[in-house]
Amino acid sequence: MIKSFRSIALLEGISTLALYFFAMPMKYIANDPIYVKNIGMAHGVLFMLYIAFAILIKNQQKWDAKTFAIVCLASIFPFGTFYIEKKYLQNT
């Protein structure tokens, strides 16, 4: 299950970067909102999977409330899930 979470964290991080640095500029600069719709949908699904997997593996990884909060909040920020993968999931 941890391997799946690592993959989801990576994909969620990539989708966040694609949304912020490609789709949104295309929407507001090139007036083409289709990228936000498609990438945003993928990002939303990956975000929900990331949070669901974090909840599922919280006890397995023996995360306290602070660590769990950090893992969940990291999904909001660009590069956050990459940090979590490196700091909390690398050695598992």
C-alpha positions as CSV (number, residue, x, y, z in Angstrom):
1,M,0.0,0.0,0.0
2,I,2.9,2.4,0.7
3,K,4.2,1.9,-2.8
4,S,0.8,3.0,-4.2
5,F,0.8,6.0,-1.9
6,R,4.3,7.0,-3.1
7,S,3.1,6.8,-6.8
8,I,0.0,8.8,-6.0
9,A,2.1,11.4,-4.2
10,L,4.3,11.7,-7.2
11,L,1.4,12.0,-9.7
12,E,-0.5,14.4,-7.4
13,G,2.6,16.7,-7.3
14,I,3.0,16.6,-11.0
15,S,-0.7,17.4,-11.6
16,T,-0.4,20.3,-9.2
17,L,2.5,21.7,-11.1
18,A,0.8,21.2,-14.4
19,L,-2.3,22.9,-13.2
20,Y,-0.5,25.9,-11.7
21,F,2.2,26.4,-14.3
22,F,0.6,25.2,-17.5
23,A,-3.2,25.0,-17.4
24,M,-3.9,28.2,-15.5
25,P,-1.5,30.4,-17.6
26,M,-3.1,28.9,-20.7
27,K,-6.6,29.8,-19.4
28,Y,-5.7,33.4,-18.5
29,I,-3.1,34.3,-21.1
30,A,-4.2,32.2,-24.1
31,N,-7.9,32.3,-23.1
32,D,-8.1,28.5,-23.5
33,P,-9.8,26.9,-20.4
34,I,-9.9,23.3,-21.6
35,Y,-6.6,22.5,-20.0
36,V,-7.8,23.7,-16.6
37,K,-10.9,21.5,-17.0
38,N,-9.0,18.3,-17.9
39,I,-5.9,18.7,-15.7
40,G,-8.0,20.1,-12.9
41,M,-10.2,17.0,-13.0
42,A,-7.2,14.7,-12.9
43,H,-5.7,16.7,-10.1
44,G,-8.9,16.6,-8.1
45,V,-9.1,12.8,-8.3
46,L,-5.4,12.4,-7.4
47,F,-5.8,14.8,-4.5
48,M,-8.7,12.8,-3.1
49,L,-6.7,9.5,-3.6
50,Y,-3.7,11.1,-1.8
51,I,-5.8,12.1,1.2
52,A,-7.6,8.7,1.3
53,F,-4.3,6.8,1.2
54,A,-2.8,9.1,3.8
55,I,-5.7,8.2,6.1
56,L,-5.3,4.5,5.3
57,I,-1.6,4.3,6.0
58,K,-1.5,6.7,9.0
59,N,-1.5,3.8,11.6
60,Q,0.7,1.6,9.5
61,Q,3.4,4.3,9.4
62,K,2.8,5.2,13.1
63,W,2.3,8.9,12.3
64,D,1.3,11.1,15.1
65,A,-1.3,13.9,14.6
66,K,1.4,16.5,13.6
67,T,3.0,14.3,11.0
68,F,-0.4,13.3,9.6
69,A,-1.4,17.0,9.3
70,I,1.9,17.8,7.6
71,V,1.4,15.0,5.1
72,C,-2.1,16.1,4.3
73,L,-1.3,19.8,4.1
74,A,1.6,19.2,1.9
75,S,-0.7,18.3,-0.9
76,I,-1.9,21.9,-1.2
77,F,1.5,23.4,-2.0
78,P,3.5,23.0,-5.2
79,F,6.4,20.5,-4.5
80,G,4.8,19.6,-1.2
81,T,4.1,16.0,-2.1
82,F,7.7,15.6,-3.4
83,Y,8.9,16.7,0.0
84,I,6.7,14.2,1.8
85,E,7.8,11.4,-0.5
86,K,11.4,12.2,0.3
87,K,11.1,12.9,4.0
88,Y,8.4,10.4,5.2
89,L,8.1,7.7,2.5
90,Q,11.6,7.2,1.1
91,N,12.7,4.6,3.7
92,T,9.6,2.6,3.8
